[in-house]
Amino acid sequence: MAVSRRRFVTSVAAGSALAAVSTTELAAVLASPASAASPPGDVVGKISVGYQGWFACPGDGAPIGGWWHWSRDRFQPPSPGNTTIVSWPDMREYIRGYTTAYPNLGNGQPAQLFSSYDDQTVDTHFKWMQQYGCDTAALQRFNPFGDEGPTRDAMAQKVRAAAEKYGRKFYIMYDVTSWTSMQSQIKTDWTSKMSAHTASSAYARQNGKPVVCIWGFGFNDDGRPFAPAPCLDVVNWFKAQGCYVIGGVPTYWRQGINDSRAGFSEVYHAFNMISPWMVGRTGDLAGLDSFYNNVNVPDKADCDANGIDYQPCVMPGDLSSGHRRHGDFYWRHFYNMIRLGSAGLYVSMFDEYNEGNQIAKTSETQATTPAGANIRALDEDGTFCSSDYYLRITADGGRMLKGQLALTPNRPTQPTTGGGPPDPPTGNLALNKPTSASSQNGGFVAGNAVDTNVGSYWESANNAFPQWLQVDLGTAVLVNRVVLKLPSGWETRTQTILVQGSTDGSQWTTLAPSAGVTFNPASANTATLTVLASTARYVRLTISGNTGWPAAQVSQFEVYGGTSEPGSPPTPPGNLTVTGKTTTTVSLSWTPSTDDVGVIGYDVRQGATVVGSPSGTSHTVTGLNPNTSYTFSVVARDGAGNLSTPSNVVTVTTDAPPANTNLAIGRPTAESGHTQTYGSGNVVDGNANTYWESPNNAFPQWVQVDLGTATSVGRVVLKLPPQAAWQTRTQTLSIQGSTNGSSWSTLAGSAGRVFNPATGNAVTVTFSATSTRYVRVNFTGNTGWPAGQLSELEVYAS
């Protein structure tokens, strides 16, 4: 197996001597006539981040199945002895986590990881990119003609949707590692699949052209054995397609030594932009400075002389090797590459927990890291760094690149010292923070509610209650008071307002119940709400009525937190017990906690996700999958916003469904394609009059359902709309099953199945009971229409 680029280190590793650059050579390059740099675009003048998006977990629906890129053996859960990662993510903002075989975290919580295949994960990552000034994401794409191809295809669509939602740019970055048929297949992949994404408003463009990067040409290792000629052919082919082509090249590309093969100069100089690799090349400040003087300066001069944009790699440092120095290493790299005059910067990487050089949110201390697993947290050198610290440094680096911040060797944003988190903020925590709303009327946008102008205001769509407005405080803090204002000259009105808080933007806790709030010009149209003291990052107002206007209206939305000593946390809830269960629910009870200021509620956690916040000592969790194992714990909350340590953990398996239960109803679906609006979701909606129809005249086709967990299946019922207008037809089809969405077995062989309106246009297919999670129907013919057609796909245990 070829060495991955993620760990590829030549003899020029950290601490070894750099290749010498002669004074004559450097002078000759610097004397060459320089071409004007490309104007600012989506990569020139911007911060680009490498985005792997390559983590999957069992149960997430990814076609590749298993613990993709979390484990060496992806069909076994990650553990200290079966892992590919060296850093642990901060999991607090992910709605869904997947329990691993690692020891529990230092705080006793189960050790869970995220899946990149979950839409919420990609959404969260791109929201962070927006919040912290990451302009453009380079979506990594390895050989898509292997088993990871379908998952990579789906990830491209997820990244596109998230980039469009958050106003980010993205481009395809091909990695040719171990791609033996690269020369022909990369062209096929671009023309048949990836080029379609250039139609997106979020697809990156430079000099008016869609951006493509090719990483790996010229590297001197067995995984990239390509000769110069096929590489040059690929670069020129993409340029002929009208693309702006970036080359991810070896560190010593210009000299053709060490990690670079000789004879590739023509290939390198064919690129529009050059981005040399740097991961693993050095781990200290002296090394960065030496590379600046001996490699980066002459590299930049060579690019200028040949009309090529220079986009060096900057990296936060390998956390697992102690390179970071609480931000010193990362900032020095930014400073060196910006004072060099680089056209743009490429951050390696956003989510590379495999190499420890991720900037995405990372575990701060051993309390949120698997106990005894020898994984470094961000405070590994004794200096506390918030989980988003390297994103904040990235934001500062972006401002310095764009001239919004003066060039400085000193980090503008310092970590908090003293081994603990920063002091709680004071004042109006919502001032100028990001906002969102259910709607807006004209130019009366949500941001008006967090500016300093009481005369500007947010107004929702009219005549359409309820409506909501929320603010993102940036981090979870203690919240105990909300102040709302309307313009001082407005007449008296009462709005019915519910106040809620959330740490993740998904699970919400009531801070103040829905009640009438009066705004009176005699009191400056200001209302102060004392809310339940809670830890929250997001605070939301839901407004269901207004006596003065048929819309929700807020001109100032102020949030305040306590600054006094919050006291001791509650004792942990005791004796957590399962008191009942069904196919889709689990009922729990526990003994109450005690606290010096009083317990005001409990958070019921499924793994690391809060699934209920009762005030009493019992709760029923709903919406679960049948015959599936779940793990629960409970945490107490007090009036000062403190959380207890968790209760004991209970594991329970929901009941298996009865034989006559349709296991497919309402479950996620997938398809080979569909025509018009006849999508695959119609086959599980319980309505026989809606249907899925594949692309016409293009057999074979398929549609499938994800049952959520592997369960015994022995019967499938297939239906078409029962009306006589759907005349008799025979569809040639087979039934397949899979436990992982990747490896399939035949449950019922291909045969003609007759759908006759006289018998309800329904066909029942029985087979030996098999444990399966995914059920797929493959179509190869239809006598009634040149497409696969199905209105209901029902799946039963027997």
Secondary structure, 3 states (H helix, E strand, C coil): CCCCHHHCCCCCCCCCCCCCCCHHHHHHHHHCCCCCCCCCCCCCCCEEEEECCCCCCCCCCCCCCCCCCCCCCCCCCCECCECCCCCCECCCCCCCCEECCCCCECCCCCCEECCCCCHHHHHHHHHHHHHCCCCEEEEEECCCCCCCHHHHHHHHHHHHHHHHHHCCEEEEEEECCCCCCHHHHHHHHHHHCHHHHHHCCCECEECCEEEEEEECCCECCCCCCCCHHHHHHHHHHHHHCCCEEEEEECCCCCCCCCCECCCCHHHHCCCCEEEECCCCCCCCHHHHHHHHHHHHHHHHHHHHHCCCEECCEECCCCHHHCCCHHHHHHHHHHHHHHHCCCCCEEECCCCCCCCCCCCCCECCCHHHCECCCCCCCCCCCCCCCCCCHHHHHHHHHHHHHCCCCCCCCCCCCCCCCCCCCCCCCCCCCCCCCCEEECCCECCECHHHHHCCCCCCCEECCCCCCCEEEEEEEEEEEEEEEEEEECCCCCCCEEEEEEEEEECCCCCCEEEEEEEEEEECHHHCCEEEEEEEEEEEEEEEEEEEEECCCCCCEECEEEEECCCCCCCCCCCCCEEEEEEEECCCCEEEEEECCCCCCCEEEEEEEECCEEEECCCCCEEEECCCCCCCEEEEEEEEEECCCCECCCCCCEEEECCCCCCCCCCCCCCCEEECCCCCCCCHHHHHCCCCCCCEECCCCCCCEEEEEEEEEEEEEEEEEEECCCCCCCCCEEEEEEEEEECCCCCCEEEEEEEEEEECHHHCCEEEEEEEEEEEEEEEEEEEEECCCCCCEECEEEEECC
